[in-house]
């Protein structure tokens, strides 16, 4: 494989950079409440930030390289390539005693050596905040706008020579009120997706997604509560009917029951399970229904090791000819371990099932990732990661295997 000598060069470079003797491991700290090992505070290595009024501003810049063994995610005729990755980010975090406001700007740019059609320039901005009206009344919101690209493995963009780019915007507002033991949360969101490649006929996928939800919960104890939640969704496409003559506008609802758990900050998270349904304006598109939900639980086994378990199921929009939706389900497990005070290891396994409703296609995708972060000081860190992905599909030619190797340097203030 032509890329192997360069991988050896990257590995040698990485070995040279991390040659200083790592700091000796101190006795294991106590688990920090409601944060994972990677998120835990490290006073010797955390960036100090820049004070700006009531905010702390954290600029960062990551520069790295990537080797991709199958840049087009193909079953046959695989092509490999090397890319330069540049990722600037600026985050501002409020330091107020009440209320909160966080803002972020990011860029994600890639320049590939051979296949420049895979070059991308992603960027975006986000803001989220919380207004503490009273001790029992909270108003919160999120707003973001970002330009993203669709990965080559996406079934929606297979066969296109160019990367598919799109703008994704979201505005969400919510309100929570706590009674004595009962609370409720009501919210709504507006999501806009605008695909840019008109010459590829991607404007057929432009849509607006409106969502409303209501949650009512009961506090069994300060560390444990249960809730029921209802959701209602309306999806409207700009182009109706599409080029195949289908009207993909839809409406749907969901119902779930769940729990919030916080056992002394060592086991914490949320899990809910329920039923979802989506009905389409076009009678030729199959209505979709099935199990839905979301779960993320973190277990801080010790102050040095975190285990994270995730699962989810939902309806994903698709424009596959004849398919009404992608009924997607996924599970994942991740481990984070602090081997040394300045060396954090991580590993992740995940499985995703995409069941396209109305056509004979089901995809099973497996991913495995292992990585490490070496903290040189509070301003510099080295990162390395390896990822393997494989897909098994009912459709001929849709299977693929893919190996990704990334190394990089991150500078922070």
Steps between C-alpha positions, in 0.01 A plus 500: 500500500659832394401676821686270739843672484337829590319341794840386623629855467205636698552240769870588526413868526247426773755296693748786478246754626399296804850397596512711823448287806132498603408627839478239772150387583368628832257305718161468333277802571143468614246503212390855421124554509318473169805528275694232313872439532570698180294795630650496849688811612880481484638821654852432371384446141175694455526817285452820698289677238481872433292716733253723312258668741275233644624236255796269465604456137678181391662509154646179355654379176551139397721410205541141393519239232265222393544179305181356349518152344169533312423866432183430298367224733475249214472123507737463205766718335606653831713815489711631787621854570669730750346820627601809698245591771470845657245565777484842668250566779413784738270440797376761749352383833321733742620517861181643655358377829151485342397436141746372239600577143743302284612587147715315252652548155662209317665406174580156361709498181658215304738503205571162336809414298348310207120524497429871544126438446509381861628835630254666734457829683259464791431783743231621736393690807286408799359663810313348793384646825287473811295770672432426868171685545443362849631202689220291346473659155764473229492615138762352269584509132738389226586656166748384240581538132761286333623395159573129489581230245352155462739207536571278202346206687156662506244305290352837396812617312651179362608541137549877503842626390487802730451512873146597596500820711208640695405771748342381823327747731316439826313723742360346819335648808374329812356571843516296821294542816553305821220442747568319827556149358363546149659691212424562137709605201349635180697589189497552128754511220536616140756319283593603145717299260608653169711290262733693272579282196218598266686345204475165684128555556556514878247782541235224503614433859449854635256487793362657816448286811274633778492321834316547828539297820361483851652312793337446840712348775481390861794528742520175692817625671760772443700243300225324308189602309265354242320676216271463200559694179300572187638636170335632185684559169412665169735470200456714188715470186564798275454292185172311503458269321864404447651393168368146548149634556483434877357744754732449798327740738407326825385535857564275793491451872674304771446394860764384748560429867835538665715588795776739605763342724774661708644261758756714686640617168652158431211360293304768317303559183160461339316214335161495331317254276174526311316490171529724192283538190527703180220546242563625144286720280570268205303176528769318301752550780472256788415647838772423755462384859713318749698524823680823574697649781833623620739400776837620625638373829846570641665289767816637661644170609788682672647848476711367211245306293161588350263269314236661279206309355275644228197376307241665281235453238316740275379597154758647259400683182595334172442564129584147388266424211189328636605521866297707744756515783801340663401336829835521674621337822845509657693388806848599617741446788799718582779480753723787614805432712765727650813289468722786620413847624574629150404197289131421439399193299159434348325229305156471346288228336173577323236334284241671281206339320333693218170346390364683193123484507322411176801351320709188548806656664645456845853613592704384798800719581765411759766742625796464732726785612802530727678823584736677735562858614837600641501831692838669465393801707192719541547641147603202287378143455559217253217284367496169315209280398421193292152414376362206307154498340323227306150487349294194404208593272222321312585712194771374267806722503404685819735308734831658594798474734687814605808571710574851630818612677530853642778680684500864604624778726258726691593844630277663765500821702 
